[in-house]
Amino acid sequence: MAGTVVTGPTAVAHDDDLGPAIEAIMHKPGYEHAQWGVLEIDVATGEVIHSRNANQFFIPGSTTKLVTMSSAWHTLGPDHRFTTPVLATGTRDGSTLNGNLALVAQGDLTMGGRTKPDGSVDYTNIDHTEASLPGAALTPENPLAGLNEIARQIHDAGISQVNGDVIVDARLFALPDLDPQPTPLIINDNLIDLLTTPTAAGQPAQLTWRPQVAPYQVTSTVQTVEAGGPTDVQVAASPDGTRISLSGTIAADAQPLLRISDIQNPNDFGRTALIEALARVGVTVTADPTGPNRQDALPASYEGDPQVAAYVSPPYSQYAKLILKVSHNLGANLALCNMAVARGSRNCFDAFGTEHAFLTDVAHVDPTQFQLADGRGGVASDRATPIGLDQLLAYWLGTPDADAFRLSLPILGVDGSNGISCTTDCPAKGKVFAKPGTILGLDELNQQIAVGAQEEAGYLQTDEGCLHLFYIGVTGAASPSIDSFIGIFDDVNQISALLQEQASAAEHDRTTGPSREHRTR
């Protein structure tokens, strides 16, 4: 299907009228110098419904994740689970280990920190990794859940005393020059969460933070001000990240405000967190809990060393869903490292060879429709064409995981990054499954926001349950401020909603519909 639906010249044959409602959006103030791209294809017939600049490169932003996660899903498999073992190096004397415990990091994105009781991975529409955005929220799960489980297993293995150290083995892959930088061990996305809740006007605000691991300390001087007053909370941290302070104000009628601070050394943090988890279950470690992670003390091989614990992750399809739903940048870059490790490499950039082969040999997508240098879509050289993205989306429809992949995308008005648009009075609510992409910068000359890209790529589901592939995007727009930028985000979502309504109306007018094989299950 991918080879016949979107690769032919008909995909770029016309630069058509999109209808007055859509054209009116595209000509609003702020779009005077912008370029729009559109490509919509009826899956059942292969007909190109709309096409505008479909063969031109656009800045992809987070639509890059469609390429990354499609390749990772295929390479690792949707049922793949990461198993993070702990080995006992040394000798046992009853319940005493004379030696070290080595946690061998395996590139597990969440280490149990988002796993719900049913085994699925939790998320909110605006993730804590995007705490600068209004409405960012925490999931309720304990970020240290995986380490707590490991500690319980070590205790159940009969160890109550470790005359030695706990060491995080982070040799799985070399740290890549990517932003954010993936690490073999990740706890709470390598972040400290800082939640400020207003109290009464004139009183200190309430602070809660997690995960609480030594030697991290957090203080706050944030004051609650009158309802409707300014909410402005600033975060500062010491060079090593372990001393965090919050200052500023929060209005008495404001919602709890989430901020974050980076964990500077994930290996040291994970080591201390595991020692503390062991203490909670009655296992004593003689080494200094806040000492350095002595990776140089690890053996070259663990041959003959017994495994005393292992944390097993949810299936990879759950991680892919998290990454796509909330546009998880760290997870997308980590997916490159996961793919590199799967092919026996410690160099995360070797994953691009895997991606190229996937596009060419598996998805039958022209790889020159893309220019990519990271996993998340944050590099200035990243580019993608609407045709390339629609080709990739078409590939999925011929796979057994077609529905699972589509439902992993943000759903307009329902969940994920697009859950905040089209929430009321919107016929397209729940019928657009698409990955948004956003690239913003500051136009210093004019003191406004320069919108490098705002776009969507995914599937429209008609009212009769049939699918269209679509891309809608704009580059070169401008916005007076970050707050008003949300209008551009909503404009693109509104266009996708209008395309869905157009497709549904056209289908209703046809005397015969598409074959049942293309209806959603």
C-alpha positions, 0 to 999 in steps of 0.5 A: 500500500505504501508504494502505491498510495503516496509515492506517485506523481498524483501526490503532488499534482495539484495545489488546491483550494482547501475551502473557505474555512481552512483558507481563512485560518491560513490567512489570519494575522501572523501567517503573512510570510508563512508556508503551508503544507498539506497532503490528504489521501483517501486510503481506500481509493488512493485518491489525493484529496488535498495537496499543497507543497507536499514534496517540499521539505518542512521542519518536522519537529516532533513528527520526527518521532513517527520515523524514530518510533516506527523503526524502534517498534519494528526493530525491538518488537512491540512485545520486547521487555527490558530486563535490568539485572543485579549481580552479586560480585564477591562471596556469600557468607550466609545472608552477608555478601562480601562484595558488591551489587552491580545494577546493569542498566539496560536503557529502560525508559521508566524503570517502573516509575509510570507502571500502573497495576494493569502493567500499562504505562501512565501519562498525562496530556502535558507531561512533567518533562514539559513542565514549562507548559501550562497544565503540566502534571504528574502521574501518581506512580512512585518514580522509585518503584522499579528500584523498590522492587529490585530491593525487595528481590535482593532481600528475598534472595537472602541478602541482609548485609552487603560488605561492599558497595552498590554500583550502577553499570552504565556501560551499555552505550556511550553517551551521545551528543543529543539533547536531551541526552539519554543515559543507560539508567534513567529514574524519573526521566532524570528529573526532580519534580517540584510542585508548588501549591498555593495556600492563603494570601500572605502565607508561604506556598506549599512545596512537595517534591520527588523523588526524595533521594540523598543528598538532594535538598529542596527549599522554597521561599515562594509566597502565596499572593492574592487571587488573580495576582502574579504567578511566577516561580523560579528554580535555581540549582547548585552546579551539581544539581543537589541543592535546589531552591524555588522563589517567587509568587503564586496566586491564591486561586492558581492551580498547583504549579509544576517545575523541574530540575535536572538530575546531573549525575543519573548513575550517582543518583541511581546508586544512592536511590537503590542503597536507600531502597535496600535500607527500607527493606532491611538490607544494610550496605557498608559503603557511603550511600552518597559516595560516587558510583565506582564504575571502575570497580566493576569486573570486565565480565559477570561470568559466574556471578549470580543474579540476585534481582531483575526488574522487567519492564512493560512491553515496548509498545507501551513505551512507544505509546508514552513517547508518541502521546506526550512527545517524550523527547528523552524517550525518542532519543533513547530509542536510537540507543536502544536500536543501536544496542539491538544491533550490537553497537554502543554508538547510538548514532548507528541507529540511523543505519537501522532506520535507513534500512527500515524505511527502504526495505521494510516500510518501502518509504523513500529515505530521501524524503527525510533529513534526520540527525536525532530521535526527537526532532530538535536538530536544526538540520532535521527535515521531512516532506509531507509525502514521506510522512504519509508514506510512513503512515501508509506502511502501518496500515498493512501491518498487524499492529496498525490499530495499536500504532494509530491508537498510540498517537495523540487523539484530538480532544481526547488525550496526549498532546492534542487532548487540549484542542477540540474538546467541546462542540467539535464533530472531529473529537476522537476522530483525528489520530496524529503526532504534532510537531512544534519548533519555536524560537525567539525573534530578538529583532522584533521581540516575538516568537518565531514559529519554525514549525507547527504541524500534524501528521496522522490519520483522519477517521471519517464518521463512517469509520474509514481512514485518510492519511493526512499532513498539515503544517506551517513554517514561518509563522509569528506570534507575539508571545508564548501565551498567544502561540497556543492559537497557532497550535489550535489553528493547525488542530482546527484545520485537521478537524475541518479536514475530518469533517470534509472527508466525512461529508464527502463520504456521506455523499457518495453512493457507495463507500470504501471496501470494508477491509479499510475500515477501522476495527 
